[in-house]
Amino acid sequence: QLQVAESGGGLVQPGGSLRLSCALSGLTSDNYAIGWFRQGPGNQREGVYCISRPDNSVNYGDSVEGRFTISRDGATNTVYLQMNNLKVEDTGVYYCAGRLRRGCPSLYTGSRAYQMFDYWGQGTQVTVSS
């Protein structure tokens, strides 16, 4: 039984930075993947960034390349999403999701990628506005 809990959202101005955290519990092996998704107002759920264990492969959306990074702290079982140079269009509810399989979906930003993840957090609001 995997549990995920995201936190760290808030209000930030365009160009600012924010770091989201996803606390993991209940892991019994190192074979899993954690994906960040977001859903903006009027938009479908979108894959943002994914990391796979134990290979540490990643997948991410074109819109966040060069601005967002994902990392993992094995000592605390926490996955971070560092968001830099935030844009207004980054606004949305951000979700952390897990699957107990190695590998991130190949079409991570596709409309059905979220179906590959079985465990979800409650979401944290990120608002980018001036």
C-alpha positions as CSV (number, residue, x, y, z in Angstrom):
1,Q,0.0,0.0,0.0
2,L,1.6,3.2,-1.2
3,Q,0.6,6.5,0.1
4,V,1.6,9.9,-1.4
5,A,1.0,13.4,0.0
6,E,2.0,16.5,-1.8
7,S,2.5,20.0,-0.3
8,G,4.2,23.3,-1.0
9,G,1.8,25.1,-3.3
10,G,1.0,28.8,-3.0
11,L,0.8,32.1,-4.8
12,V,3.8,33.3,-6.7
13,Q,4.5,36.1,-9.2
14,P,5.5,35.3,-12.8
15,G,9.2,34.5,-12.9
16,G,9.2,33.2,-9.4
17,S,10.0,29.8,-8.0
18,L,8.3,27.2,-5.9
19,R,9.3,23.7,-4.7
20,L,6.6,21.1,-4.3
21,S,7.1,18.0,-2.1
22,C,5.7,14.5,-2.4
23,A,6.1,12.4,0.8
24,L,6.0,8.7,0.1
25,S,5.1,6.0,2.6
26,G,4.4,2.3,2.5
27,L,7.1,1.5,-0.1
28,T,8.3,-2.1,0.0
29,S,10.6,-2.1,-3.0
30,D,12.6,0.3,-5.1
31,N,10.6,-0.4,-8.2
32,Y,8.2,2.4,-8.7
33,A,7.5,5.7,-10.5
34,I,6.3,9.0,-9.2
35,G,4.6,11.5,-11.5
36,W,3.5,15.0,-11.1
37,F,0.3,16.1,-12.8
38,R,-1.5,19.4,-13.0
39,Q,-5.0,20.6,-13.9
40,G,-5.4,24.2,-14.7
41,P,-8.8,26.0,-14.9
42,G,-10.7,24.7,-17.9
43,N,-7.9,22.3,-18.8
44,Q,-7.5,18.5,-18.8
45,R,-5.1,16.8,-16.4
46,E,-1.6,17.1,-17.8
47,G,1.5,15.2,-17.0
48,V,4.3,17.5,-15.8
49,Y,7.3,15.5,-14.7
50,C,7.9,11.8,-13.9
51,I,10.7,9.9,-12.3
52,S,11.3,6.2,-12.2
53,R,13.1,3.9,-9.8
54,P,15.6,2.3,-9.6
55,D,16.8,3.5,-13.0
56,N,16.2,7.2,-12.3
57,S,14.8,7.8,-15.8
58,V,12.6,10.8,-16.2
59,N,10.0,12.1,-18.6
60,Y,8.5,15.6,-18.7
61,G,6.4,17.9,-20.7
62,D,7.8,20.2,-23.3
63,S,6.3,23.2,-21.6
64,V,8.4,22.8,-18.5
65,E,11.8,21.9,-20.1
66,G,14.5,24.0,-18.7
67,R,12.3,25.4,-16.0
68,F,11.2,22.4,-13.8
69,T,13.3,19.6,-12.4
70,I,12.5,16.5,-10.4
71,S,14.6,15.0,-7.6
72,R,14.3,12.3,-4.9
73,D,15.7,12.2,-1.4
74,G,16.0,8.5,-0.6
75,A,16.7,9.2,3.1
76,T,13.3,10.8,3.6
77,N,11.4,9.1,0.8
78,T,10.4,12.5,-0.6
79,V,10.2,13.5,-4.3
80,Y,10.5,17.2,-5.1
81,L,9.4,19.2,-8.0
82,Q,11.4,22.4,-8.3
83,M,9.6,24.9,-10.4
84,N,11.6,28.0,-11.7
85,N,10.7,30.8,-14.0
86,L,7.0,30.2,-13.4
87,K,4.5,31.4,-15.9
88,V,0.8,32.3,-15.5
89,E,-0.1,29.2,-17.6
90,D,1.6,27.0,-14.9
91,T,-1.4,27.8,-12.6
92,G,-3.3,24.8,-11.5
93,V,-3.8,22.1,-8.9
94,Y,-0.7,19.9,-8.8
95,Y,-1.0,16.2,-7.9
96,C,1.6,13.7,-7.0
97,A,0.8,10.1,-8.2
98,G,2.5,6.8,-7.8
99,R,2.7,3.4,-9.5
100,L,4.4,0.3,-8.2
101,R,6.2,-0.4,-11.5
102,R,9.4,0.9,-12.9
103,G,9.1,3.3,-15.8
104,C,7.3,6.5,-16.7
105,P,4.6,6.3,-19.4
106,S,6.0,7.0,-22.9
107,L,3.2,9.4,-23.7
108,Y,3.4,11.1,-20.3
109,T,1.6,14.3,-21.4
110,G,-1.2,12.4,-23.1
111,S,-4.7,12.7,-22.0
112,R,-4.8,9.1,-20.5
113,A,-1.3,9.0,-18.9
114,Y,-2.8,9.5,-15.5
115,Q,-4.5,6.1,-15.8
116,M,-1.1,4.4,-15.3
117,F,-0.9,5.7,-11.8
118,D,-2.8,4.0,-9.0
119,Y,-2.0,6.2,-5.9
120,W,-2.8,9.8,-5.7
121,G,-2.4,12.7,-3.3
122,Q,-5.0,15.3,-2.5
123,G,-3.5,18.0,-4.7
124,T,-1.9,21.4,-3.9
125,Q,-2.8,24.7,-5.5
126,V,-0.2,26.6,-7.5
127,T,-1.2,30.1,-8.6
128,V,1.0,32.3,-10.7
129,S,-0.3,35.8,-10.9
130,S,0.9,39.4,-10.7
